[in-house]
Amino acid sequence: MAGKRTYGDPCGIARALDVIGERWALLVVRELLLGPKRFTDLRAGLPHVGPDVLAQRLRELEQAGVIRRGKLPPPAASRVYELTEWGHKLEPVVLGLGRWGSQAPFPPGGDVLGPDALVLALKTLFDPAGVNGLAGRSFELRLGEEVFAIQLSEGQLNASRGPADEPVATIATDSGTLQRVLWHEHPLRADEVEIGGDEQAAQRFLALFPLPA
């Protein structure tokens, strides 16, 4: 971390910002909250960051102990980046920022959330009051080639990368379409969103993520 800018302030907030306050750093953490990723996967989730800047942020976060380099098991055996135990403790910080930021206007340009960012937005905006009857149920969300398991419980939503175990329903679409359906009053159309299993449960699930007033 030699040469890195610091606030020089002993406050815990300032010391946290010394670690994750550089541009793109916290978004790198966001991209790794649901599991390890290769460098190319991180670039796909953060399309506006240049490769040199991303590589620099990864080095800094690794030196700070927030992330580490690992290797996926065979047959993939790919080199990946993943959060350390300390890095995973940033999840409530990221979700809290997401809740706060969801009250700000959408940026111009109509950019689409990446799959991981969209799933974390579901955790951010999750309304536990509507879970009644769905507690203990799991759903499988397929966003293009990415698959996520969503588990509902009383007052909580858990998400992980990979297929769901005995989902009550599967929802297959792309990130842009789901974003429009959830938050831009786009109609739920069968030719854009494929639902398997319990369609009524799937529709109730999709209503659990309202934008804040």
C-alpha positions as CSV (number, residue, x, y, z in Angstrom):
1,M,0.0,0.0,0.0
2,A,3.1,2.2,-0.1
3,G,2.5,5.4,-2.0
4,K,-1.3,5.1,-1.9
5,R,-3.3,8.2,-0.9
6,T,-4.6,8.3,2.6
7,Y,-6.8,10.7,4.6
8,G,-4.4,10.5,7.5
9,D,-7.4,10.4,9.8
10,P,-7.7,7.8,12.6
11,C,-11.5,7.6,12.3
12,G,-12.7,4.2,11.3
13,I,-14.6,5.7,8.4
14,A,-11.5,7.4,7.0
15,R,-9.5,4.2,7.4
16,A,-12.1,2.3,5.6
17,L,-12.1,4.8,2.7
18,D,-8.3,4.5,2.6
19,V,-8.9,0.9,1.6
20,I,-12.0,1.0,-0.6
21,G,-12.4,4.7,-1.4
22,E,-10.6,4.7,-4.7
23,R,-12.8,4.8,-7.8
24,W,-14.1,1.4,-8.9
25,A,-12.8,-0.4,-5.7
26,L,-16.2,-0.9,-4.1
27,L,-17.7,-1.9,-7.4
28,V,-15.0,-4.6,-7.7
29,V,-16.2,-5.8,-4.2
30,R,-19.8,-5.8,-5.5
31,E,-18.9,-8.0,-8.4
32,L,-17.3,-10.6,-6.1
33,L,-19.9,-10.8,-3.4
34,L,-21.7,-13.7,-5.1
35,G,-18.5,-15.7,-5.8
36,P,-15.1,-15.7,-7.5
37,K,-14.6,-14.2,-10.9
38,R,-11.9,-14.2,-13.6
39,F,-10.4,-10.9,-14.7
40,T,-12.5,-11.1,-17.9
41,D,-15.7,-11.7,-15.9
42,L,-14.9,-8.6,-13.8
43,R,-14.4,-6.5,-17.0
44,A,-17.8,-7.8,-18.3
45,G,-19.5,-6.7,-15.1
46,L,-17.7,-3.3,-15.1
47,P,-17.6,-2.4,-18.8
48,H,-16.6,1.3,-18.2
49,V,-13.4,0.5,-16.4
50,G,-10.2,0.2,-18.3
51,P,-8.0,-3.0,-17.9
52,D,-5.1,-1.1,-16.4
53,V,-7.3,0.7,-13.8
54,L,-9.0,-2.6,-12.9
55,A,-5.7,-4.4,-12.6
56,Q,-4.5,-1.6,-10.3
57,R,-7.6,-1.8,-8.1
58,L,-7.2,-5.5,-7.8
59,R,-3.6,-5.2,-6.7
60,E,-4.5,-2.6,-4.1
61,L,-7.4,-4.6,-2.7
62,E,-5.3,-7.7,-2.6
63,Q,-2.5,-5.9,-0.8
64,A,-5.1,-4.6,1.7
65,G,-6.4,-8.1,2.4
66,V,-9.9,-7.5,0.9
67,I,-9.5,-10.0,-2.0
68,R,-7.2,-12.8,-2.9
69,R,-6.3,-14.8,-6.0
70,G,-7.5,-18.3,-6.2
71,K,-8.1,-21.1,-8.7
72,L,-11.3,-22.9,-9.6
73,P,-11.3,-26.7,-9.2
74,P,-11.0,-28.9,-12.3
75,P,-12.1,-29.0,-15.1
76,A,-12.2,-25.2,-15.2
77,A,-8.9,-24.6,-13.2
78,S,-9.2,-20.9,-14.0
79,R,-7.4,-18.2,-12.1
80,V,-9.9,-16.1,-10.2
81,Y,-10.3,-13.3,-7.7
82,E,-12.4,-13.8,-4.6
83,L,-13.2,-11.9,-1.4
84,T,-11.4,-12.8,1.8
85,E,-13.4,-13.3,5.0
86,W,-12.7,-9.6,5.8
87,G,-13.8,-8.6,2.3
88,H,-17.1,-10.5,2.7
89,K,-17.9,-8.3,5.7
90,L,-18.4,-5.5,3.3
91,E,-21.7,-7.0,2.1
92,P,-24.0,-5.0,4.5
93,V,-22.0,-1.9,3.6
94,V,-22.6,-2.4,-0.1
95,L,-26.3,-3.3,0.3
96,G,-26.8,-0.2,2.6
97,L,-25.2,2.0,0.0
98,G,-27.5,0.4,-2.6
99,R,-30.6,1.2,-0.6
100,W,-29.5,4.7,-0.1
101,G,-28.5,5.2,-3.8
102,S,-31.8,3.6,-5.1
103,Q,-33.5,6.9,-4.1
104,A,-31.3,8.8,-6.6
105,P,-32.3,9.3,-10.3
106,F,-31.2,6.7,-12.8
107,P,-28.2,7.9,-14.8
108,P,-28.8,8.9,-18.4
109,G,-28.0,6.6,-21.2
110,G,-30.1,3.6,-20.2
111,D,-27.2,1.3,-19.3
112,V,-28.2,-2.2,-18.2
113,L,-27.2,-3.7,-14.8
114,G,-24.9,-6.7,-15.0
115,P,-26.2,-10.0,-13.7
116,D,-24.4,-9.8,-10.4
117,A,-25.4,-6.1,-9.9
118,L,-29.0,-7.0,-10.6
119,V,-29.1,-9.8,-8.1
120,L,-27.6,-7.6,-5.5
121,A,-30.2,-5.0,-6.3
122,L,-32.8,-7.6,-5.5
123,K,-31.2,-8.1,-2.1
124,T,-31.1,-4.3,-1.7
125,L,-34.7,-3.7,-2.5
126,F,-36.2,-6.9,-1.0
127,D,-39.5,-6.2,0.8
128,P,-39.9,-9.0,3.4
129,A,-43.5,-7.9,4.0
130,G,-44.6,-9.7,0.8
131,V,-42.9,-13.0,1.5
132,N,-46.0,-14.5,3.3
133,G,-46.5,-18.0,1.8
134,L,-43.2,-18.0,0.0
135,A,-40.9,-18.4,3.0
136,G,-38.7,-21.5,2.6
137,R,-39.1,-21.5,-1.1
138,S,-36.3,-21.2,-3.6
139,F,-36.3,-19.7,-7.1
140,E,-33.8,-20.1,-10.0
141,L,-33.0,-16.9,-11.9
142,R,-31.4,-17.4,-15.3
143,L,-29.9,-14.2,-16.8
144,G,-28.4,-15.1,-20.1
145,E,-25.7,-17.7,-19.3
146,E,-25.6,-16.7,-15.6
147,V,-27.6,-18.8,-13.1
148,F,-28.5,-17.8,-9.6
149,A,-30.3,-19.5,-6.7
150,I,-32.6,-17.3,-4.6
151,Q,-33.8,-18.6,-1.3
152,L,-36.5,-16.8,0.6
153,S,-37.1,-17.0,4.4
154,E,-39.0,-14.8,6.8
155,G,-37.5,-11.4,6.4
156,Q,-34.4,-12.5,4.4
157,L,-33.3,-13.2,0.9
158,N,-30.2,-15.2,0.2
159,A,-28.6,-15.4,-3.3
160,S,-25.8,-17.4,-4.6
161,R,-24.3,-18.2,-8.0
162,G,-25.4,-21.6,-9.4
163,P,-28.6,-23.6,-9.9
164,A,-31.2,-23.7,-7.1
165,D,-32.1,-26.9,-5.2
166,E,-35.7,-27.9,-6.1
167,P,-36.9,-24.4,-7.1
168,V,-40.6,-23.7,-7.0
169,A,-40.1,-21.7,-10.2
170,T,-37.5,-20.7,-12.7
171,I,-37.3,-17.3,-14.4
172,A,-35.2,-17.0,-17.6
173,T,-34.6,-13.7,-19.3
174,D,-31.8,-11.1,-19.7
175,S,-30.7,-8.5,-17.3
176,G,-32.1,-5.6,-19.3
177,T,-35.6,-7.1,-19.7
178,L,-35.8,-8.0,-16.0
179,Q,-34.6,-4.5,-15.0
180,R,-37.4,-3.0,-17.1
181,V,-40.1,-5.4,-15.8
182,L,-39.1,-4.7,-12.1
183,W,-38.5,-1.0,-12.1
184,H,-39.6,0.6,-15.4
185,E,-43.2,-0.6,-15.7
186,H,-42.5,-2.9,-18.6
187,P,-45.2,-5.6,-19.0
188,L,-44.3,-9.2,-18.2
189,R,-44.4,-10.9,-21.6
190,A,-44.0,-14.6,-22.2
191,D,-41.8,-14.0,-25.2
192,E,-39.3,-12.1,-23.1
193,V,-39.5,-13.8,-19.7
194,E,-39.8,-17.6,-19.6
195,I,-41.3,-18.9,-16.4
196,G,-41.1,-22.6,-15.5
197,G,-42.9,-24.2,-12.6
198,D,-45.3,-22.3,-10.4
199,E,-46.1,-19.1,-12.5
200,Q,-48.1,-17.5,-9.7
201,A,-45.3,-17.9,-7.2
202,A,-42.9,-16.4,-9.8
203,Q,-45.1,-13.4,-10.3
204,R,-45.3,-12.9,-6.5
205,F,-41.6,-13.2,-6.3
206,L,-41.1,-10.5,-8.9
207,A,-43.3,-8.1,-6.9
208,L,-40.9,-8.3,-3.8
209,F,-38.5,-5.6,-5.1
210,P,-40.3,-2.2,-5.2
211,L,-38.3,1.0,-5.6
212,P,-38.4,3.2,-2.5
213,A,-40.7,6.2,-2.5
